[in-house]
Amino acid sequence: MKYRKITAIVRCDVCDKVQQRLQTKNVQGFTLSHIKGYGEYADLYSSDWLTSHAKIEIFVAAEEAEAIVEEIMDIAHVGLPGDGLIAVLPVETLYRIRTRSEMSA
């Protein structure tokens, strides 16, 4: 089975809404981290320019990736600099540590 890794960096204030939407869409699992950084949008009033965002990482079957990306964009879009970004990457292999086996469908 082919997998994709979705990494979404979103505003902290939409993080809970994104989390709830993923759970209602039966996404089997994801990782949520609070992060700091800057890119297109930087806090120029801060000495280090860093802004706070949330990073969501999801491993899914390739055919589910586009629908999940659309769900995240629907919730996370505000239309302002700093809305975030989403990257979708191919995953060569996934292993389950508990069973020491390659994951399959």
Phi and psi in degrees as GROMACS dihedral restraints (atoms count N, CA, C in turn):
[ dihedral_restraints ]
;  ai    aj    ak    al  type     phi  dphi    fc
    3     4     5     6     1   -91.8    20    10
    4     5     6     7     1   137.3    20    10
    6     7     8     9     1  -118.8    20    10
    7     8     9    10     1   160.0    20    10
    9    10    11    12     1  -130.1    20    10
   10    11    12    13     1   149.2    20    10
   12    13    14    15     1  -109.0    20    10
   13    14    15    16     1   122.4    20    10
   15    16    17    18     1  -102.8    20    10
   16    17    18    19     1   124.9    20    10
   18    19    20    21     1  -119.0    20    10
   19    20    21    22     1   119.0    20    10
   21    22    23    24     1  -118.3    20    10
   22    23    24    25     1   131.0    20    10
   24    25    26    27     1  -112.5    20    10
   25    26    27    28     1   116.9    20    10
   27    28    29    30     1  -130.0    20    10
   28    29    30    31     1   164.1    20    10
   30    31    32    33     1   -61.5    20    10
   31    32    33    34     1   144.5    20    10
   33    34    35    36     1   -61.6    20    10
   34    35    36    37     1   -33.7    20    10
   36    37    38    39     1   -72.2    20    10
   37    38    39    40     1   -12.0    20    10
   39    40    41    42     1  -106.1    20    10
   40    41    42    43     1    -1.9    20    10
   42    43    44    45     1   -56.3    20    10
   43    44    45    46     1   -48.4    20    10
   45    46    47    48     1   -62.9    20    10
   46    47    48    49     1   -38.5    20    10
   48    49    50    51     1   -66.4    20    10
   49    50    51    52     1   -41.2    20    10
   51    52    53    54     1   -63.4    20    10
   52    53    54    55     1   -44.9    20    10
   54    55    56    57     1   -57.8    20    10
   55    56    57    58     1   -47.4    20    10
   57    58    59    60     1   -62.8    20    10
   58    59    60    61     1   -41.2    20    10
   60    61    62    63     1   -64.4    20    10
   61    62    63    64     1   -42.4    20    10
   63    64    65    66     1   -62.2    20    10
   64    65    66    67     1   -39.2    20    10
   66    67    68    69     1   -68.0    20    10
   67    68    69    70     1   -38.5    20    10
   69    70    71    72     1   -71.2    20    10
   70    71    72    73     1   -23.3    20    10
   72    73    74    75     1   -90.8    20    10
   73    74    75    76     1    10.4    20    10
   75    76    77    78     1    60.2    20    10
   76    77    78    79     1    35.6    20    10
   78    79    80    81     1   -66.8    20    10
   79    80    81    82     1   126.4    20    10
   81    82    83    84     1   -68.4    20    10
   82    83    84    85     1   -22.1    20    10
   84    85    86    87     1  -179.8    20    10
   85    86    87    88     1   152.5    20    10
   87    88    89    90     1  -158.6    20    10
   88    89    90    91     1   163.3    20    10
   90    91    92    93     1  -115.2    20    10
   91    92    93    94     1   135.3    20    10
   93    94    95    96     1  -122.7    20    10
   94    95    96    97     1   124.8    20    10
   96    97    98    99     1  -129.6    20    10
   97    98    99   100     1   145.1    20    10
   99   100   101   102     1   -94.1    20    10
  100   101   102   103     1   130.0    20    10
  102   103   104   105     1  -131.7    20    10
  103   104   105   106     1   166.6    20    10
  105   106   107   108     1  -131.3    20    10
  106   107   108   109     1   145.3    20    10
  108   109   110   111     1   176.2    20    10
  109   110   111   112     1  -173.9    20    10
  111   112   113   114     1  -150.0    20    10
  112   113   114   115     1   156.0    20    10
  114   115   116   117     1  -155.2    20    10
  115   116   117   118     1  -116.1    20    10
  117   118   119   120     1   -56.9    20    10
  118   119   120   121     1   -36.4    20    10
  120   121   122   123     1  -114.8    20    10
  121   122   123   124     1   127.7    20    10
  123   124   125   126     1  -128.8    20    10
  124   125   126   127     1   145.5    20    10
  126   127   128   129     1   -84.5    20    10
  127   128   129   130     1    90.5    20    10
  129   130   131   132     1   -68.6    20    10
  130   131   132   133     1   -12.0    20    10
  132   133   134   135     1   -84.7    20    10
  133   134   135   136     1   -12.2    20    10
  135   136   137   138     1   -93.0    20    10
  136   137   138   139     1   145.7    20    10
  138   139   140   141     1   -64.2    20    10
  139   140   141   142     1   -26.7    20    10
  141   142   143   144     1  -108.1    20    10
  142   143   144   145     1     2.2    20    10
  144   145   146   147     1    67.9    20    10
  145   146   147   148     1    -0.6    20    10
  147   148   149   150     1   -72.9    20    10
  148   149   150   151     1   143.2    20    10
  150   151   152   153     1  -119.5    20    10
  151   152   153   154     1   155.6    20    10
  153   154   155   156     1   -92.9    20    10
  154   155   156   157     1   134.7    20    10
  156   157   158   159     1  -141.3    20    10
  157   158   159   160     1   176.1    20    10
  159   160   161   162     1  -116.9    20    10
  160   161   162   163     1   142.0    20    10
  162   163   164   165     1  -114.6    20    10
  163   164   165   166     1   127.9    20    10
  165   166   167   168     1  -116.1    20    10
  166   167   168   169     1   127.7    20    10
  168   169   170   171     1  -120.2    20    10
  169   170   171   172     1   132.7    20    10
  171   172   173   174     1  -138.4    20    10
  172   173   174   175     1   133.9    20    10
  174   175   176   177     1  -106.5    20    10
  175   176   177   178     1   123.6    20    10
  177   178   179   180     1  -140.2    20    10
  178   179   180   181     1   163.5    20    10
  180   181   182   183     1   -62.0    20    10
  181   182   183   184     1   143.0    20    10
  183   184   185   186     1   -53.0    20    10
  184   185   186   187     1   -38.8    20    10
  186   187   188   189     1   -71.7    20    10
  187   188   189   190     1   -14.0    20    10
  189   190   191   192     1   -93.5    20    10
  190   191   192   193     1   -14.5    20    10
  192   193   194   195     1   -60.4    20    10
  193   194   195   196     1   -48.7    20    10
  195   196   197   198     1   -62.5    20    10
  196   197   198   199     1   -40.6    20    10
  198   199   200   201     1   -64.6    20    10
  199   200   201   202     1   -38.9    20    10
  201   202   203   204     1   -68.7    20    10
  202   203   204   205     1   -40.9    20    10
  204   205   206   207     1   -59.1    20    10
  205   206   207   208     1   -44.2    20    10
  207   208   209   210     1   -61.5    20    10
  208   209   210   211     1   -40.8    20    10
  210   211   212   213     1   -62.3    20    10
  211   212   213   214     1   -45.0    20    10
  213   214   215   216     1   -63.1    20    10
  214   215   216   217     1   -45.1    20    10
  216   217   218   219     1   -63.5    20    10
  217   218   219   220     1   -38.4    20    10
  219   220   221   222     1   -58.3    20    10
  220   221   222   223     1   -41.6    20    10
  222   223   224   225     1   -81.2    20    10
  223   224   225   226     1   -41.3    20    10
  225   226   227   228     1   -83.2    20    10
  226   227   228   229     1   -16.9    20    10
  228   229   230   231     1   -71.8    20    10
  229   230   231   232     1   121.7    20    10
  231   232   233   234     1  -114.1    20    10
  232   233   234   235     1   -26.4    20    10
  234   235   236   237     1    93.8    20    10
  235   236   237   238     1    17.4    20    10
  237   238   239   240     1  -123.4    20    10
  238   239   240   241     1   156.4    20    10
  240   241   242   243     1   -54.7    20    10
  241   242   243   244     1   139.1    20    10
  243   244   245   246     1    96.1    20    10
  244   245   246   247     1     3.5    20    10
  246   247   248   249     1   -58.9    20    10
  247   248   249   250     1   -31.7    20    10
  249   250   251   252     1   116.6    20    10
  250   251   252   253     1  -164.1    20    10
  252   253   254   255     1  -154.4    20    10
  253   254   255   256     1   164.0    20    10
  255   256   257   258     1  -133.4    20    10
  256   257   258   259     1   131.7    20    10
  258   259   260   261     1  -117.8    20    10
  259   260   261   262     1   137.5    20    10
  261   262   263   264     1  -120.1    20    10
  262   263   264   265     1   120.9    20    10
  264   265   266   267     1  -122.2    20    10
  265   266   267   268     1   144.6    20    10
  267   268   269   270     1   -70.3    20    10
  268   269   270   271     1   147.2    20    10
  270   271   272   273     1  -116.0    20    10
  271   272   273   274     1   124.7    20    10
  273   274   275   276     1   -71.2    20    10
  274   275   276   277     1   -49.6    20    10
  276   277   278   279     1  -150.9    20    10
  277   278   279   280     1   144.2    20    10
  279   280   281   282     1  -118.8    20    10
  280   281   282   283     1   135.6    20    10
  282   283   284   285     1  -120.5    20    10
  283   284   285   286     1   141.4    20    10
  285   286   287   288     1   -94.2    20    10
  286   287   288   289     1   117.8    20    10
  288   289   290   291     1   -62.7    20    10
  289   290   291   292     1   -42.1    20    10
  291   292   293   294     1   -54.4    20    10
  292   293   294   295     1   -44.4    20    10
  294   295   296   297     1   -99.7    20    10
  295   296   297   298     1    -5.5    20    10
  297   298   299   300     1    56.2    20    10
  298   299   300   301     1    34.5    20    10
  300   301   302   303     1  -126.2    20    10
  301   302   303   304     1   156.4    20    10
  303   304   305   306     1   -72.0    20    10
  304   305   306   307     1   138.4    20    10
  306   307   308   309     1   -79.5    20    10
  307   308   309   310     1   143.3    20    10
  309   310   311   312     1  -139.2    20    10
  310   311   312   313     1   174.5    20    10
